[in-house]
Amino acid sequence: MERVAVIKSNYTPFGGGEKYAKAVITAFLEKGYEVDVITASKEDWAEKGVNKIKIPTAAYNNFLRLYSFNKNCYEFFSKNFGKYKVILDMDRTVFATHIRAGGGSHKGWLERRSQFASFLKNLSFKINPFHNYMLKLERKSLENPHLRALICNSHMVKKEFLEYYNFDSNKIFVVHNGVEWHNFELPFQESLYNKNEIKKNIGLDDRFWLLYVGSGYERKGLAFIINALSNMENDYCLAVVGKDRNENYYKQLVIRKNMGKRVKFFGPQKKVIRFLQS
């Protein structure tokens, strides 16, 4: 039986990237492949037929986690590359046949971020070892001679990679994130008749609630949403579902904007669909 590897350093039942990884793994299994998940996560992937291979990773800070995971992945695949028909990287490593750049280009993100950051913040980007190493990994991963395909989830991301790197355009593909229509059909119908009750059960009143879902608030622009909401009428509110290690900064921003009654933080949720229904 042919074997494939999926590289995903972290696993949490709340993450969109992890949900996508599980969908890919399920598709490989249904096609009859054996799947090795190359990960640093202590969580169980709980998929029958999946072999979890734990990669030793330093846990002191982001840079050391990134460096040690990539280094140990490189050593693992240097010895085991021939075992796999496909090595799908969903993180940042330099030894893969296929890369899904779900987070886009790090170089592109830093350039967009620099437009709104202070001088000192921009200076920190240039000297921060984490960002420098991310940029190095991004470049080296694209220079990898084994790489057969770079998969982007938008044409914007594809354009950025082609703009920033001398990369073969014939190897870059856009595959948009899918929508699980069948999973949403019945909940959507329920929301048509029970929206007020659903909102009440999750702690929302009858005002108009916008919904933010995602982790990594800075990268996904939560501060911009909060600032924009402060210019809207009080009947417009925001429910935040997700997590971020700097969540207190955003809660303080809400307080400074005098929006404590208009923004609610719900943390990570396993049943996000209840919020989508509301």
N, C-alpha and C positions, 0 to 999 in steps of 0.2 A: 504494500500500500504506500502511495506517495505521501510525503510529509511536507507541511508548510510551517513557517514560524511567523508569529505575530508579536511584534515588539511593542509593549505598552508598559511603561515603568510603574504607573500608579493605577490603582483600581478603587473606585468608590461607587456604590450603587446609585449615587445621585448625578454622576457626571455625564454630560452629553457625549464626550469623547469615548468614555467607557461603554456607553450604550451602543455607539456605532461599532466599537471593537467587538462587542458581543454579537452584533448582527452579522459582521463579517465572519467571525469564527463559526457561527451557526451555518452560514452559507457554505463555508469550506467543508464542514462536517457532512452537510447534506449532499455534497458532491463526492463524498467518499474519501476525503483526505484525513490523515491524522494531523492534529494541530498541536504545536508546542507554543505556549504563551511565555514569552521571555519578559520577565517582570521583576520589579523590586518590591512589589506589593505583598503584604502579609495576608491580604484578604483572599478568600477562596473564590475562584471564578465560577465554581459550581456548574460546570458544563460537562456532561458525560462525554468521554472521548477526548477531553483536553488534558494535555500534560503540562503542568505548570513548572517552569524552570526558573528558580529563584536566582537572581543576579545580586551578588553582594554590592551594597551601595552605602556610602557614608551619609549620615543623617544630620550633619552639623549645620549646614546652610545650603542654599540653592546651588551655589557654584560647585561645592564638593559633591552634592548629590548628582548633578549633571555630569561632572567630570568622571566620577567613579563608575556611574552606570554606563557611560559610553565606553570607558576604558575596559571594563569587564565584559561588556557585550562584544567588543572588538576581539578580545582574547577568546571568548567562547566561539564566535563564528570563524575565527582563524583556524580553529580545530574542527569545526563541524559544518562548515559552509556546504560541503558536498552532499550532506544529508537532505537538503531542502530543495524542493522545486521552486518555491517562492519564499522570500523573506520580506514581509510587509512591515515597514517601520511607521509607527504612529506617534513617535516621539522625535528625538533628535539624536541619531547615531550615524555612523559613517560606513556601515556594512550592511546594505540592504539591496534587494533587487527592485523593490517598489517602495515608494514613500507616499503616504497620505499626509499632505501638509494642511491638516485641519485647522491649525492656528495661523495659517498664512506665513508670510515671510517675516522673520524677526527684524530684518533690516528695514523692511517697509513699515513695520509697526513703530520702530524707533524714530523713523523719519516723520511719521504722522504725529507721534507723541511730542516730538521736539517743537512742533509749531505752537503748542500751548503750554509748554513747560518753561520755568524760569531759567535764567542763565546758569545758576548753580545746579539746578536739576539736570540740565543738558550736559554740564560738565561732568556730573556724576555718571551719566550714561557712558561717556567716553572712557572713564577710568575704572568702571565697575567690572571686575573680572567675570562675573556671570554673563553680562551682555557681550563682552569681548569673546568669551568662549562660545556663546550661542552663535555669534556671527561666524566664528571659525568653523563650527560644526555644520552650519548651514552651507557654507561654501564647499567644505570637504565632502559633505554628503552628496552634493551635486556633481562633484568631480570623480566620485566613485565609479570605476570602470564596470562594475557589476550592475549598476543601476539601469533598469529597463524602462521605468515609468515613474513620473512625478504626477501625483493626482491632486488636483486643487478642487475646492468646493465652490469657486466662483471665477468668473473671467477677470475680475479685478486682481485676484491673487495670481492668476496665470500671467497677467500683464506685468505684475511686479517682478516675478521671478525672471521673466524674459528681459526686463529692463535692467535689473541689477546684476545678472549673471550671464556669462557666455554659455547658455544652456541650449541644447538641441530642441528646437520647437516641436520636432516630431515625437519627442518623448514626453511631452507634457499634455495632460488631459484634464478636462473639467468634468467632474461628476458632482452634481448638486446634491445636497442633503435631501434625503427622501422624506415623505410624509406617510405615516402609517394610517392610511384612510380607514381601513376596516377597524382598527383599534379606536378610532375617534368617532365613528358613525353613531353608535349607541349613546355614548356620553354627550355628543352634540345634541341628539334628539332629546335626551333627558333635560339638558340645560334650557331648551326652549320652553319647558313647562315648569321647571323647578328652580330657575335661576336664583330667585330671592332666598329660597330655603338653603340652597347650596352656599350662597354667599354668607348667610347667617351662621351656618355650621362651621365655616372656616374663619369666622371672625371679621367679616366685612359688612359694612352697613349698606344702605341703599343708594349711596352716592356713586358716581361714575369712577370705576377703578381701572387704571392702567396696570399692566402686568409686566414686570421684568423677571425673566428666568435665566439664571446663569451664574457661574462662579468666575472669579477673576474680574472684580468690578471695574478696575481701572482700564483694563484692556477692552472691556465691552461698553465703557462709556456711561456708567451709572451716574457719575457726577454731572454730566451734561444733561441727563434726564431730570435729575433733581433740580438743577438750575432752571431748566426750561419750564418745569412744573410750577416753580415759584412765580412765574409770570402769567400763570393761568388762574382762572376763577377758583374759588375754594371748593367748589363741588367736584373738581377733578383731583383724584387721589392716586397713590401709587402703592402697589403691593410688590415687595421684593422677595423673591424666592431664590435661594442660593447661598453661597458662603464666600468669605474672603477674609484673609488673615488681618486685614486692615479695616474690618467692618466698623469699628468704633469711629474711625475718621468720617465715614459716611453718615453715621448716626449723629455725630456732632455737626456735620454740615446741615442736616435736616433741622437740628435745633437752632443753628445760627440763622437759618432761613425762616424760622418761626413756623415750621411745617410739621410739628410733632403729631398733629391730629390728622395729617393728610398722607403720611408715609408710614407704612408698616413693614417691618422686617420679620420674615417667617423662617429664616434659616433654610437649610437643605430639606427637601421633602421627597419622600418616595412616591407619593401620589400627586404629582404635579398636575395631573389631569383635572383634579377638583378645582384648581385655580384657573385653568384654562376654561372650564365650564362657566366660571363666574363672570 
